[in-house]
Structure formats: structure tokens, C-alpha cells
Amino acid sequence: MKLADICGCVRGLHSDLRHRVKEDTLLKYKNAVDAFTAYLSQQYDLILQTPEDLDHLLLEYRTENDLTSSQHITLVAALEFFLPHVKGKMVLNREALKGRAVAEPTKHTLPLTEECLRLFAAMHCSTGDWRVGAAMVIQHSTGLRPSELLALQSQHCFVPHDDNSSITLRLGATVSTKVKREQFVLIHPERQWLAFWLVKKLVGLTKGGDKLFPFSYNTYNAAFKEAEKYYGLTVGTTAHSSRSGFATTAILK
């Protein structure tokens, strides 16, 4: 392994390999690797011959630049993405990340209970962003991750002809789920009546191949901040608060 291999790994990525992640993830990986290669280019006594050497240098870079846990995770994932042959050989960094996970407290997402969530959704519906409001309600009723929710297309939703059978949502059809395989979620017409009605309406209003929610993660995440501002709150909700609220509301019930 040479420094040139790392410096050129982004530019030399094969087109078949780049489609393993979404464009925004690819950009995030590129930025992380660019900063790391700039650091490597300034090391005049650099010795880089094996993946183990890269592993040591990466840990030094993490320490000298005081990377956050999130930045550290992203950089390791980025290098394994652009240089697949080093995957499984970044032992020091993987073990260091395990240590950080134990030592650093986890920041839990603030859950939105059902009543608060519906107020947030109603606010967006009243201003014309009804798909954003619908997304909040459906995510809260199903517990979907934001990436799973935003990837849904009309053909991924099986809506029965009668209103007594559950709607089936197909997950992972275009963007892989966290468990790296396709999954499905059922929406019951009685227990999740509002989400059931909304999905049925959305499918009818969305062309085949189009997304039910044609906006980005950043837009969806900002929608929670907008609702907080509208109601005069500063509680720190995010695009994961509906998913967290799904579990919290179930416990409360």
C-alpha cells in the first residue's frame, strides 16, 4: 500500500462501487478522506506499506485532531468503502471505537409522544407541507427509521382493496436497511387508523416510481425545529424523535 493509493482512492472509485451508498453519504465519505489525506501529505517521515500501517496512522490522526466519535466512525467507514481490501484490518480503530462507546455517554433522541407529534404534524399541514406532516404521523405509527421512511415509493406500499386488511410497506427495496436485507412493516386499519388512511391517500396521489415523501433528510429534520419554533419550544427534537416516540408511546400505553 502506498500513499498514492489512499490519495487516489476517491478519484479512482469504480462506478459500480460508488452506487453502494447514497450521494449524500458518498459526499460525507469523500470529505472525511480528503481531510485525512491532507494530514498524511504533511507527514514527512511517513511509512505506509500495509493496512496495519494505515490503521496505526488513522488512530494517530484521530488523537492529534481530537475527532469526535461520529467523525471517527465516518472516517473508518469511508476508508473501508473506498479501499475495500482494508475492510476487517482496521483492528486498532475498531477496538478504539468500542472503548469510546463505553467511555462516552450516549446521547439519546428526545421522543415525541403521540399528542405532541400530532401537534407538530398539524402545524405543517396548516402551512401547506402536508406530506411532511403525514411523514411524521406515519413514522410515529410504524417506528421506521428516517432513511426507511424517506425511501418509500408508491410501488413499495401494498394497499388492500378492502379496509379490513393491513397495508404492507416494503423496506430496503432501493436503499438497504440497517440489517442489510429487505424487511416489511404492517399498518393495521384499526390500531393505526390515521397512518393507514394517510398511506392509502398518499399512494393514490403519488405516481408510480415517485417517492411518497420527495424531500431530503435535512429538510425533514429541519421540520421538527420549525415546529418547535412555532410552539415556542427548545427541546431538541430531530427526525428520529418520531421513531423514538413510537416506542415511548407504546410503553406509556
SEKEZA-154493 format. One line per 3 residues: their letters; for each residue y, z, x of N, C-alpha, C. Coordinates in steps of 0.001 Angstrom, whole numbers, plus 500000, padded with zeros to 6 digits. Each point is the difference from the previous one (the first is absolute). Layout:
BEGIN
a) Y,Z,X,Y,Z,X,Y,Z,X; ...
***
This chain:
BEGIN
mkl) 498802,500000,500842,501198,500000,499158,501251,500000,500879; 500970,499151,499640,501238,499887,500750,501179,500299,499081; 501139,500311,500632,501215,500258,499226,500354,498789,499146
adi) 499749,498817,500543,500301,498769,499260,499200,499915,498703; 498781,500578,500005,499171,499984,498789,500657,500789,498880; 500627,501126,500364,500656,500838,499002,501323,499388,499570
cgc) 500776,499537,500987,501309,499407,499690,499871,498755,499125; 498901,499278,500154,499824,498762,499238,499111,500138,498781; 499552,501232,499700,499029,500161,498909,500600,499706,498630
vrg) 501297,500266,499825,500639,499718,498712,500187,498494,499832; 500557,499380,501011,500258,498562,499941,498701,499198,499941; 498967,500494,500643,498742,499247,500073,499006,500328,498913
lhs) 500422,500747,498987,499077,500366,498922,499549,498761,499226; 498696,499841,499861,499457,498840,499287,500362,500079,498518; 500262,498855,499384,500430,499961,498602,498964,500598,499058
dlr) 498706,499879,500347,498959,500568,499147,500022,501523,500021; 500459,500556,501123,500011,501456,500154,501220,500644,499358; 501109,499296,499946,501237,500590,499488,499913,500313,498505
hrv) 499130,499309,499281,499920,500199,498553,499204,501242,499606; 499571,500779,500965,499280,501238,499683,500916,501070,499431; 501304,499875,500240,500965,500974,499472,501135,499261,499306
ked) 500764,500732,499202,501149,499406,499322,501142,499781,500983; 500968,499163,499605,501107,499628,500885,500821,501201,500450; 500249,500950,499088,500813,501150,500384,499268,500896,501006
tll) 498665,500080,499859,499208,500766,500962,499983,499291,501345; 499897,498676,499976,500012,499211,501230,501310,500202,500758; 501106,500031,499270,501304,500213,500627,500084,501403,500611
kyk) 499489,500982,499282,500012,501377,500500,499161,500111,501276; 498840,499364,500015,499143,499994,501191,500708,499309,501172; 500656,498873,499713,500693,499241,501049,501103,500841,500637
nav) 500783,500680,499180,501088,500820,500524,499474,501138,500870; 498887,500590,499591,499413,501101,500767,499510,499516,501358; 499335,498847,500037,499466,499454,501250,501136,499509,500901
daf) 501035,499424,499425,501146,499531,500797,500644,501157,500772; 500161,501144,499344,500592,501162,500662,499090,500509,501118; 498697,499955,499762,499037,500468,501005,499969,499067,501210
tay) 500038,498691,499775,499976,499051,501115,501289,500070,500817; 501117,500313,499333,501261,500186,500736,499878,501193,500939; 499329,501042,499541,499761,501189,500833,499091,499645,501180
lsq) 498936,499237,499736,499062,499634,501063,500675,499151,501070; 500899,499114,499585,500667,499107,500950,500900,500753,500979; 500338,501251,499663,500863,500806,500869,499211,500899,500955
qyd) 498649,499959,499879,499157,500826,500868,499637,499197,501252; 500655,500306,501119,499829,499191,501211,498665,500263,500699; 499391,501149,499764,498707,500306,500619,498858,499859,498998
lil) 500182,499092,499056,499046,499850,498907,498640,499514,500497; 498945,500691,499574,498623,499572,500252,499331,499820,498643; 499632,498784,499699,499421,499697,498694,498867,498994,500179
qtp) 498767,500501,499911,498846,499137,500210,498986,500091,498867; 499933,501149,499358,498978,500218,498971,500641,500569,498734; 499299,499969,498868,500511,500638,498783,500267,501496,500194
edl) 499238,500632,500907,500218,501419,500276,501366,500224,500653; 500416,499062,500863,501329,500080,500611,501080,499915,498924; 499802,499101,499070,500948,499848,498893,500058,501285,499174
dhl) 498850,500610,499793,499909,501248,499247,500839,501095,500663; 499887,500133,501325,500769,500994,500755,501501,499713,499928; 500367,498731,500176,501420,499626,499969,500615,500244,498632
lle) 499226,499731,498974,500503,500208,498644,500278,501480,499738; 499127,500875,500487,500217,501425,499815,501223,500483,500790; 500200,499443,501193,501204,500328,500772,501256,499551,499254
yrt) 499940,498798,499439,501130,499462,499235,500308,500886,498797; 498963,500438,499308,500201,500888,498849,500725,501287,500412; 499607,500562,501172,500588,501258,500468,501439,499803,500455
end) 500240,498989,500831,501334,499776,500560,501035,499638,498933; 499556,499298,498958,500930,499561,498961,499953,500882,498756; 499186,501064,500072,499905,500969,498912,499788,499306,498640
lts) 498997,499127,499938,499703,499289,498763,499584,500981,498908; 500413,499708,498796,499511,500791,498871,498539,499648,499767; 499339,500800,499217,498594,499729,499685,499846,498635,499338
sqh) 500912,499683,499088,499951,498711,499297,500184,498835,500971; 500960,500136,500932,500237,498935,500991,498793,499835,500924; 499389,501117,500360,498827,499977,500874,498831,499287,499312
itl) 499756,500348,498753,498923,499369,499217,500238,498500,499875; 501258,499629,499710,500334,498580,499827,499764,499219,501281; 500388,500564,501143,499843,499294,501272,498533,499820,500365
vaa) 499198,501024,499800,498562,499874,500280,499387,498920,499100; 500339,500036,498722,499480,499001,499061,500477,498600,500366; 501249,499889,500452,500564,498699,500370,499275,499404,501204
lef) 499754,500819,501009,499301,499500,501192,498574,499596,499679; 499352,500753,499131,498634,499640,499606,499993,498744,499135; 501114,499754,499295,500107,498787,499188,500218,498771,500878
flp) 500964,500093,500922,500322,498853,500850,498975,499794,501127; 499328,501070,500398,498986,499917,501067,498691,500580,499463; 499288,499253,499160,498789,500540,499345,498945,500515,500981
hvk) 499977,499465,501222,498976,500424,500951,500233,501404,500552; 501180,500607,499721,500222,501382,500448,499687,501001,498887; 499677,499501,498815,499686,500893,498890,498763,500826,500324
gkm) 500091,501288,499764,498905,500902,500322,500059,500549,501406; 500973,499498,500805,500110,500443,501397,501267,500821,500257; 500775,500231,498944,501220,500809,500133,499646,501460,499711
vln) 499059,500507,500764,499418,501322,499727,501024,501120,500152; 500763,499987,501093,500982,501058,500244,501010,500096,498860; 500511,498861,499581,501015,500003,498954,499423,500400,498652
rea) 498793,499574,499697,499375,500388,498742,499765,501514,499956; 499565,500563,501130,499782,501445,500062,501328,500753,499941; 501024,499438,500648,501326,500620,499957,500541,500022,498570
lkg) 499762,498927,499262,500460,499939,498612,499270,501031,499137; 498731,500234,500295,499253,501039,499274,500635,501362,500272; 500384,500218,501262,500652,501261,500359,501330,500177,499301
rav) 500757,498901,499909,501303,500067,499326,499824,500305,498514; 498957,499439,499417,499754,500224,498578,499731,501469,499705; 499387,500696,500968,499719,501429,499834,501261,500825,500255
aep) 500754,499616,501046,501139,500810,500436,501244,499809,499144; 500213,498782,499491,501215,499706,499257,499751,500117,498496; 500818,500748,499304,499785,500172,498554,500142,498682,499246
tkh) 499155,499819,499002,500022,498789,499189,501108,500080,498957; 500760,498931,499869,501027,499942,498963,499378,499406,498735; 499876,500838,499001,499388,499545,498755,501046,499352,499096
tlp) 499577,498965,499299,500886,499309,499068,500314,500907,498811; 501257,499997,499581,500382,500775,498826,499459,499310,498752; 499147,500665,499229,499434,499354,498809,500978,499985,498829
lte) 499953,498933,499227,500771,499920,498764,499054,500248,498839; 500234,501052,499246,499168,500253,498831,500350,498991,498907; 499178,499965,498984,500098,498946,498988,501371,499923,499339
ecl) 500553,501163,499642,501292,500007,499300,501114,499441,500884; 500057,500445,501256,501033,499522,500923,499821,498515,500305; 498751,499598,500167,499705,498599,500319,500500,499090,498882
rlf) 499785,500405,498761,500424,499158,498876,501524,499930,499900; 500676,501053,500397,501467,499953,500042,500469,498988,501045; 499335,500006,501172,500339,499035,501049,499759,498576,499495
aam) 498857,499789,499360,499654,498664,499501,500978,499557,498912; 500361,500929,499112,500924,499674,498913,501363,499583,500539; 500440,500661,501069,501289,499666,500601,500002,498540,500475
hcs) 498927,499584,500658,499945,498624,500506,499860,498990,498861; 499250,500358,498961,499889,499097,498854,501348,499812,499324; 500787,501065,499936,501300,499932,499328,501006,499151,500762
tgd) 499763,499815,501322,500925,499183,500803,499462,498581,500221; 498889,499671,499358,499463,498644,500085,498858,499816,500984; 499725,501015,500818,498891,499899,500962,498709,500501,499368
wrv) 499602,499336,498904,498865,500504,499229,498670,499888,500744; 499876,499033,500906,498746,499912,500762,499874,501174,500982; 501127,500458,500524,499973,501178,500871,499577,501226,499203
gaa) 500581,500158,498817,499625,501117,499137,498533,499960,499611; 499522,498801,499682,498583,499841,499645,499101,500334,501184; 500413,499580,501196,499217,500283,501207,499837,501499,500192
mvi) 501073,500760,499789,499950,501453,500160,498987,500621,499045; 500045,499571,498748,499099,500564,498981,498551,499635,500293; 499755,498738,500354,498629,499551,500267,499431,500684,501236
qhs) 500819,500142,501037,499532,500685,501212,499669,501457,499697; 500829,500651,499195,499777,501401,499661,498735,500176,499160; 499683,499012,499171,498825,500094,499131,498701,499668,500716
tgl) 500091,499238,501093,498790,499523,500682,499795,500598,501385; 501065,500538,500606,499886,500550,501347,499932,498942,501084; 500466,498790,499722,499958,498922,500993,500944,500287,501164
rps) 499595,499576,501183,500904,500017,501150,501076,498943,499763; 501205,500178,500570,501053,498995,499799,499557,498589,500380; 499266,499861,501126,499566,498673,500444,499032,499369,498999
ell) 499136,500816,499396,499055,499495,498998,500724,499573,498737; 500976,500796,499595,500788,499699,498804,500783,498704,500165; 500709,499868,501132,500883,498853,500206,499245,498709,500289
alq) 498714,500108,500330,499201,498801,500269,499371,499424,498730; 500078,500714,498883,499349,499561,498762,500582,498682,499482; 499110,499075,499706,500381,498741,499364,499390,499953,498606
sqh) 500502,499113,499173,499546,499961,498600,498498,499770,499891; 499441,499166,500910,498569,499719,499925,499136,501143,500517; 500635,501039,500560,499262,501172,500470,499803,501020,498876
cfv) 500571,499707,498821,499933,500941,498880,499146,499398,498884; 498871,500640,499719,499150,499539,498897,500374,500776,498746; 500656,499306,499061,500435,500626,498760,499036,499612,498895
phd) 499318,500963,499387,499028,499681,498940,500683,499439,498759; 499226,499298,499169,500549,499406,498781,500329,501074,498961; 499257,501091,500016,500281,501078,499060,500716,501140,500726
dns) 500586,500895,499220,500768,501100,500587,499185,501284,500110; 498682,499881,499933,499137,501172,500099,499278,500082,501343; 500052,498912,500775,499353,499977,501313,501040,500154,501099
sit) 499565,500495,501147,500924,500257,501106,500428,498719,500702; 501211,500007,500537,500476,498931,500874,499458,500270,501400; 499568,498960,500694,499502,500136,501367,500990,499381,500970
lrl) 500411,500769,501005,500877,499497,501059,499166,499783,501256; 500068,498802,500549,499258,499670,501220,500898,500239,501213; 499568,500873,500891,500781,500349,501186,499384,499367,501246
gat) 500847,499589,500929,499509,499455,501262,499636,498531,499939; 500443,499299,498956,499666,498577,499880,500757,499153,501014; 501244,500382,500301,500804,499245,500971,500366,500834,501216
vst) 500330,501286,499776,500334,500914,501097,498968,501113,500008; 499369,500232,501142,498915,500972,500098,500457,501394,499595; 499104,500751,499352,500290,501389,499669,499782,500865,501233
kvk) 500334,501272,499898,499881,500897,501143,498550,500178,500433; 499064,499867,499070,498585,500160,500346,499382,498680,500475; 500836,498955,500137,499590,498711,500563,498976,499257,499148
req) 500051,500207,498689,499139,499241,499100,500655,499968,498625; 499526,499084,499162,500564,499903,498651,499612,501220,499167; 500916,500402,499136,499762,501099,499076,500537,499603,498627
fvl) 499747,500834,498998,500573,499717,498687,500392,501305,499327; 500941,499884,499066,500506,501147,499252,499962,499647,498516; 499608,500960,499172,499969,499805,498553,501189,500711,499354
ihp) 500592,499350,499003,501085,500612,499232,499521,500143,498558; 499837,501227,499571,499433,500291,498683,501076,499861,498913; 499662,499356,498881,501016,499745,498969,500546,501248,499316
erq) 499253,501106,500019,500485,501227,499352,500549,500996,501020; 499231,500275,501050,500429,500998,500984,501215,499522,500800; 500111,498675,500194,501119,499433,500766,500695,498928,499171
wla) 500347,500390,498788,500454,499021,499015,501254,499251,500439; 500968,500683,500630,501239,499330,500381,499758,498990,501129; 499219,500397,501007,499664,499082,501095,499189,498822,499470
fwl) 499094,500265,499065,499185,498941,499388,500895,498967,499330; 500953,500478,499203,500903,499097,499276,500882,499219,500966; 500490,500668,501047,500883,499342,500965,499276,498912,500784
vkk) 498779,500287,500459,499240,498988,500744,499719,498796,499111; 499627,500259,498764,499720,498915,499058,501228,499114,499807; 501175,500602,499854,501237,499240,499836,500358,499244,501284
lvg) 499844,500668,501140,500337,499383,501286,499143,498772,500274; 498706,500104,499732,499098,498864,500225,500415,498816,499133; 500410,500294,498759,500437,498934,499101,501304,499348,500418
ltk) 500827,500732,500758,501302,499488,500420,500014,499459,501428; 498856,500062,500684,499941,499601,501408,499116,498770,500163; 500513,498987,500683,499238,498770,500230,498817,500268,500920
ggd) 498950,499205,499826,498833,500129,500859,500366,499795,501463; 499551,500916,500848,500310,499911,501424,501236,500769,500404; 500815,500395,498995,501205,500791,500304,499670,501486,499999
klf) 500803,500769,500715,499802,501438,500044,500595,500659,498756; 499346,501062,499549,500551,500756,498880,501313,500653,500394; 500092,500379,501277,501191,500687,500498,500546,499233,501206
pfs) 500845,498996,499761,500483,499110,501069,501157,500586,500805; 499753,501141,500634,501016,500590,500868,499282,500704,501146; 500750,500327,501039,499430,500562,501218,499798,501512,499894
ynt) 499269,500527,500975,499811,501458,500084,501356,500698,500141; 500881,499453,500841,501310,500626,500225,500813,500067,498708; 499921,498925,499209,500711,499984,498717,499439,501058,499064
yna) 498674,500083,499963,499352,500985,499127,500313,501422,500459; 499955,500217,501297,500292,501322,500544,501443,500416,499691; 500920,499031,500139,501420,500285,499727,500239,500320,498531
afk) 499140,499485,499120,500163,500238,498564,499908,501484,499661; 499204,500741,500758,499884,501440,499765,501287,500719,500429; 500588,499525,501093,501274,500579,500452,501105,499723,498982
eae) 499972,498800,499426,501012,499630,499006,499891,500889,498764; 498756,500272,499593,499808,500859,498827,500443,501430,500300; 499719,500467,501201,500465,501334,500399,501527,500084,499904
kyy) 500665,498990,500538,501466,499980,499987,500533,499995,498570; 499349,499233,499144,500419,499900,498603,499934,501357,499311; 498952,500768,500286,499810,501297,499363,500590,501153,500812
glt) 500686,499675,501106,500636,501033,500798,499024,500864,500767; 498905,499399,500479,498966,500733,500727,499982,499613,501474; 499538,500901,500837,499760,499706,501425,498701,500698,500390
vgt) 498889,499466,499511,498702,500659,500207,499070,499232,500942; 500352,498756,500326,499221,499257,500988,498769,499299,499476; 500066,499416,498804,498865,499237,499481,499893,498655,500718
tah) 498791,499451,500022,499740,498715,500658,499063,499168,499132; 499620,498838,500509,499080,499118,499279,498612,500609,499862; 499717,501086,500724,498711,500679,499888,500047,501153,499003
ssr) 501193,500316,499488,500134,501160,499110,499276,499806,498669; 499920,498762,499528,499260,499739,498757,498508,500219,500211; 499481,499535,501147,498580,500184,500317,499684,501490,500152
sgf) 500878,500712,500700,499813,501441,500164,500122,500710,498654; 500908,499537,499174,500181,500577,498670,498806,499776,499095; 499287,498911,500216,498762,499709,499247,499019,501152,500161
att) 499817,500447,501254,499073,501095,500279,500553,501332,499501; 501280,500239,500237,500618,501272,499607,499987,500174,498485; 500334,498934,499284,500002,500078,498542,498601,500264,499464
ail) 498997,499380,500606,498614,500219,499574,499602,501461,500194; 500434,500583,501137,499698,501412,500266,500698,500895,498971; 501268,499707,499712,500752,500797,499044,499369,499942,498592
k) 499440,498846,499671,499382,499855,498681,498666,500734,499909
***
